[in-house]
């Protein structure tokens, strides 16, 4: 399974377009996190309100992924993605020109940004449908590396807010979004032989399959941990260690880059050694480093190292989950991408909001991090329970060339 084999297997321009779309959509999705210090200062928000502010786009994106999954099946991945991009650009233009003047305004805007988070349910099927089973981990990992957009938000948004004001950041974000929209429309193509659109009962039938719930839980931990931290770390480094917005943004960007850039690596490793084995190791590492963070490390650089290591594990875990999903639900990949992505967003909402409430109620972030570390171990136990059945049924060697 060499490089030439992968390049010949699918459609590289579409894979590139899916990555760009995903990348910029994720940048916008978590934009309130890097801007949270300025917004909360101007609007006088509490710790709990800050946590809810950055968690709202995550939850909205989670729920809207199911809607996007339906649009993917009813229209096509490309058409659904175009609709999503237009909605997000419209919301940003409104926030830039009219402004956000209250906590309520911010929450409503956060719901609109959730449409950007739903991009997951269009970008991944757009890429996935072009590639055979033995290349799914690599293809989904490359498209899914658009997670790196969250790092772009952390890297540039705080500095731009300091220079031009946080409201103008919404207008500036429209520039790269517009460029990517044009490129996407020009080069992305839907794969031939797309599965027929499903009825509502067929969507519900997927939920009757216990494996669907397992995948939703597994991704709620890996992706939920990733996006929850991406949304919250600027606030965390500012509150816990007194870093200014710009420095906190740089620290957060380092963590998020680590988690997003290894997603293709996680997919490729899962292709080579099997998604179950790769995912098991990642859960152990994620639980370990989140537990270390929960202790409350004395120096910011120590926390940075721990978070980078945790994000590396979570990012590779994301790639491993989506090496497995297309093997089990190839015909239902559109709706399953929406469902699994929705669960991932719910996990991110829980982590981001729980950190804010933990700080407000106990004066510390320890409870929020500790509970999520325990959830990682619960996911490991669940994976241990199902792996034998998976490897002897849909993952059996006589049924697929992919490693399970």
C-alpha positions in Angstrom: 0.0 0.0 0.0 2.4 2.6 -1.3 2.0 6.3 -2.1 1.3 5.7 -5.8 -1.4 3.2 -4.9 -3.1 5.7 -2.7 -2.9 8.5 -5.3 -4.4 6.2 -8.0 -7.2 5.0 -5.7 -9.2 8.2 -5.4 -9.6 11.8 -6.5 -6.8 14.0 -5.1 -8.3 17.4 -5.9 -11.5 16.5 -4.0 -9.5 15.3 -1.1 -7.6 18.6 -1.1 -10.8 20.6 -1.3 -12.4 18.6 1.5 -9.4 19.4 3.7 -9.5 23.1 2.9 -13.2 23.4 3.6 -12.9 21.4 6.8 -9.9 23.4 7.9 -11.5 26.9 7.5 -14.8 25.7 8.9 -13.1 24.4 12.0 -11.2 27.7 12.4 -14.5 29.6 12.5 -16.3 26.9 14.6 -14.0 27.5 17.7 -13.5 31.3 17.0 -15.2 32.3 20.3 -12.6 30.5 22.3 -9.6 32.5 21.3 -11.7 35.7 21.5 -13.2 34.8 24.9 -11.0 36.9 27.0 -11.9 40.2 25.2 -15.6 39.2 24.8 -16.0 38.2 28.5 -14.2 41.4 29.6 -16.5 43.7 27.5 -19.7 41.8 28.4 -18.8 41.1 32.1 -19.2 37.3 31.9 -18.7 34.8 34.8 -16.5 31.7 34.6 -19.6 29.6 33.9 -20.8 31.9 31.2 -17.4 31.8 29.5 -17.5 28.1 29.6 -21.0 28.0 28.1 -20.1 30.6 25.5 -17.3 28.5 24.0 -19.3 25.3 24.4 -22.4 26.5 22.6 -20.9 26.4 19.1 -19.6 22.9 19.9 -23.0 21.6 20.9 -24.8 23.3 18.0 -22.2 21.9 15.6 -22.8 18.4 17.1 -26.6 18.6 16.6 -26.4 20.1 13.2 -24.0 17.4 12.0 -27.0 15.1 11.9 -28.9 17.6 9.8 -25.8 17.9 7.5 -25.6 14.2 7.3 -29.2 14.1 6.0 -28.4 16.8 3.4 -25.4 14.8 2.3 -27.6 11.8 1.6 -30.5 13.8 0.1 -28.4 16.2 -2.1 -24.7 15.3 -2.2 -21.6 16.1 0.0 -20.6 19.0 -2.3 -24.0 20.7 -2.4 -24.4 20.3 1.4 -21.0 21.8 2.0 -21.8 24.8 -0.3 -25.0 25.5 1.7 -23.1 25.3 5.0 -20.4 27.7 3.8 -22.9 30.3 2.7 -24.7 30.2 6.0 -21.5 30.6 8.0 -20.3 33.5 5.9 -23.7 35.2 6.3 -23.5 34.8 10.1 -20.0 36.2 10.3 -21.0 39.2 8.1 -23.9 40.0 10.4 -21.8 39.8 13.6 -19.1 42.0 12.0 -21.5 44.7 10.7 -24.1 44.7 13.5 -22.0 43.5 16.4 -22.7 41.3 19.5 -23.9 43.3 22.5 -25.0 40.8 25.1 -24.5 37.3 26.3 -27.7 36.3 24.5 -26.3 37.7 21.2 -23.1 35.7 21.7 -25.1 32.4 22.3 -27.2 32.9 19.2 -24.1 33.7 17.2 -22.5 30.5 18.7 -25.4 28.5 17.4 -24.8 29.9 13.9 -21.1 29.0 14.1 -22.3 25.5 14.8 -23.0 25.2 11.1 -19.3 25.4 10.5 -18.8 22.5 13.0 -21.3 20.5 11.0 -18.8 20.6 8.1 -17.5 17.3 9.4 -20.6 15.5 8.1 -20.0 16.8 4.5 -16.2 16.9 4.2 -15.5 13.3 5.3 -18.1 11.6 3.1 -17.0 13.8 0.2 -13.5 12.3 0.5 -14.4 8.9 1.8 -16.6 7.9 -1.1 -13.6 8.1 -3.5 -11.4 5.6 -1.7 -11.5 1.8 -1.2 -11.5 0.1 2.3 -7.7 -0.3 2.5 -7.1 3.4 2.1 -9.9 4.7 4.3 -7.7 5.5 7.3 -5.3 7.6 5.3 -8.0 9.4 3.2 -10.2 10.2 6.2 -7.1 11.2 8.2 -6.0 13.7 5.5 -9.5 15.2 5.2 -9.9 15.2 8.9 -6.6 17.0 9.4 -8.8 20.1 8.8 -9.0 20.0 12.6 -5.8 22.1 12.3 -8.2 25.1 11.6 -8.8 25.2 15.3 -5.1 26.0 15.7 -5.3 28.8 13.2 -8.0 30.4 15.3 -5.9 30.2 18.4 -2.8 31.4 16.6 -4.2 34.5 14.9 -7.5 35.5 16.5 -6.1 36.9 19.8 -3.5 39.0 18.0 -6.0 40.3 15.5 -8.4 41.2 18.3 -5.7 43.2 20.1 -4.9 45.1 16.9 -8.4 45.6 15.4 -10.9 44.7 18.1 -12.6 41.3 18.4 -15.7 42.3 16.4 -13.5 43.0 13.3 -12.0 39.5 13.5 -15.3 38.2 12.2 -14.9 40.4 9.1 -11.3 39.4 8.6 -12.3 35.7 8.8 -14.5 36.2 5.7 -11.4 36.7 3.5 -9.9 33.2 3.7 -13.4 31.7 3.8 -14.3 33.4 0.6 -11.1 32.1 -1.1 -11.7 28.6 0.0 -15.3 28.7 -1.1 -14.3 29.6 -4.6 -11.6 26.8 -4.7 -14.0 24.3 -3.3 -16.7 25.0 -5.9 -14.1 24.8 -8.7 -12.3 21.5 -7.8 -14.4 19.3 -5.5 -16.4 16.5 -7.2 -18.9 14.1 -5.8 -17.9 10.4 -6.2 -19.8 8.3 -8.7 -22.1 5.6 -7.4 -23.3 7.4 -4.3 -25.8 5.4 -2.2 -29.4 6.2 -2.5 -31.0 8.7 -0.1 -32.5 7.0 3.0 -35.9 7.4 4.6 -36.3 8.5 8.2 -36.9 5.0 9.3 -33.6 3.9 7.7 -31.8 6.6 9.7 -33.5 5.2 12.9 -32.5 1.7 11.9 -28.9 2.6 12.1 -29.4 3.6 15.7 -30.8 0.1 16.4 -27.3 -1.2 15.7 -25.3 -1.3 18.9 -22.1 -0.7 17.0 -23.4 2.7 16.0 -23.6 3.6 19.7 -20.2 2.3 20.4 -18.7 4.4 17.7 -20.6 7.4 19.0 -19.2 6.9 22.5 -15.6 6.3 21.3 -15.6 9.5 19.2 -17.3 11.5 22.0 -14.1 10.8 24.0 -11.4 11.3 21.3 -12.9 14.2 19.3 -14.8 15.5 22.3 -11.6 15.8 24.2 -9.9 17.5 21.2 -12.5 20.1 20.4 -13.3 20.7 24.1 -9.7 21.5 24.8 -9.3 23.5 21.6 -12.2 25.7 22.7 -11.2 26.1 26.3 -7.4 26.3 26.6 -7.1 30.0 25.9 -9.4 30.7 28.9 -7.5 28.0 30.9 -4.0 29.4 30.4 -5.3 33.0 31.0 -7.2 32.1 34.2 -4.9 29.4 35.6 -1.5 31.0 34.8 -2.2 34.6 34.1 -1.0 34.5 30.5 -2.2 37.4 28.3 -4.6 36.6 25.4 -1.8 36.5 22.7 0.5 34.2 24.7 -2.4 32.0 25.7 -3.4 31.7 22.1 0.1 30.6 21.1 0.1 27.9 23.8 -3.3 26.7 22.7 -2.2 26.7 19.0 0.7 24.5 19.9 -1.6 22.0 21.6 -4.2 22.0 18.8 -1.6 21.7 16.0 -0.3 18.6 17.7 -3.7 17.0 17.9 -4.8 18.0 14.4 -1.7 17.3 12.4 -1.4 13.7 13.7 -4.9 12.8 12.7 -3.7 11.5 9.3 -0.9 9.6 11.1 -3.5 8.0 13.4 -5.4 6.9 10.3 -2.3 5.6 8.6 -1.2 3.7 11.7 -4.7 2.2 12.1 -4.5 1.1 8.5 -1.2 -0.7 9.3 -1.8 -2.2 12.7 -5.6 -2.1 13.0 -7.9 0.6 14.4 -8.7 -1.3 17.6 -5.1 -1.7 18.7 -4.2 1.9 17.8 -7.3 3.3 19.5 -6.7 1.3 22.7 -3.2 2.8 23.1 -4.5 6.3 22.5 -7.1 6.0 25.2 -4.5 5.0 27.8 -2.3 7.9 26.9 -5.1 10.4 26.8 -6.3 9.3 30.3 -2.8 9.5 31.7 -2.0 13.0 30.5 -5.4 14.4 31.4 -5.0 13.0 34.9 -1.6 14.7 35.1 -3.2 18.0 34.1 -5.9 17.6 36.6 -3.3 17.7 39.4 -2.8 21.4 38.7 0.8 21.7 37.4 2.7 24.7 38.9 4.2 26.1 35.7 2.5 27.0 32.4 5.1 25.2 30.4 4.5 22.0 32.3 0.8 22.2 31.5 1.7 22.9 27.8 3.7 19.7 27.5 1.0 17.6 29.2 -1.7 19.1 26.9 0.4 18.6 23.8 0.8 14.9 24.7 -2.9 14.5 25.5 -3.8 16.2 22.2 -1.4 13.9 20.3 -3.2 10.9 21.7 -6.7 12.3 21.1 -5.8 13.4 17.5 -4.5 10.0 16.6 -7.5 8.4 18.2 -9.7 10.5 15.9 -8.0 9.0 12.9 -8.3 5.5 14.3 -12.0 5.8 14.9 -12.6 6.8 11.3 -10.5 4.0 10.0 -13.1 1.7 11.6 -16.4 3.5 10.9 -16.3 3.1 7.0 -15.5 -0.6 7.3 -18.6 -1.2 9.5 -21.0 1.2 7.9 -19.9 1.7 4.3 -23.4 2.0 2.9 -24.5 4.3 5.8 -21.4 6.4 5.9 -23.3 9.7 5.4 -25.7 9.3 8.3 -23.0 7.6 10.4 -20.6 10.4 9.9 -23.3 12.8 11.1 -24.2 10.6 14.1 -20.6 9.9 15.2 -19.6 13.6 14.6 -22.6 14.7 16.6 -21.5 12.5 19.5 -18.0 14.0 19.2 -19.4 17.5 19.5 -21.5 16.5 22.5 -18.4 15.3 24.2 -16.7 18.6 23.4 -19.6 20.6 24.7 -19.5 18.5 28.0 -15.8 19.1 28.5 -15.8 22.8 27.6 -18.8 23.6 29.8 -17.8 21.4 32.7 -14.4 23.2 32.9 -16.2 26.5 33.4 -18.6 25.2 35.9 -15.9 23.3 37.7 -13.9 26.5 38.1 -16.9 28.5 39.3 -18.2 25.9 41.8 -14.9 24.6 43.2 -12.3 27.3 42.3 -10.4 24.7 40.3 -10.5 22.9 36.9 -9.5 19.6 38.5 -12.9 17.9 38.5 -13.5 18.7 34.9 -10.2 17.1 33.7 -10.5 14.2 36.1 -13.9 13.1 34.9 -12.8 13.2 31.3 -9.8 11.1 32.1 -12.1 8.5 33.6 -14.3 8.6 30.5 -11.2 7.7 28.4 -10.7 4.6 30.6 -14.4 3.7 30.2 -13.9 3.9 26.4 -11.0 1.6 26.7 -13.0 -0.9 28.6 -15.8 -0.7 26.0 -13.4 -1.2 23.2 -11.9 -4.3 24.9 -15.5 -5.7 25.1 -16.3 -5.4 21.4 -13.0 -6.1 19.7 -13.3 -9.8 19.5 -16.8 -9.7 18.0 -15.6 -7.1 15.5 -12.6 -9.1 14.4 -14.7 -12.2 13.9 -17.7 -10.7 12.1 -17.4 -7.6 9.9 -13.7 -7.3 10.4 -12.8 -10.9 9.6 -9.9 -11.3 7.2 -12.0 -13.1 4.5 -14.4 -10.1 4.3 -12.1 -7.2 4.1 -8.5 -6.3 3.2 -8.4 -3.6 5.9 -6.8 -4.3 9.4 -9.4 -4.1 12.2 
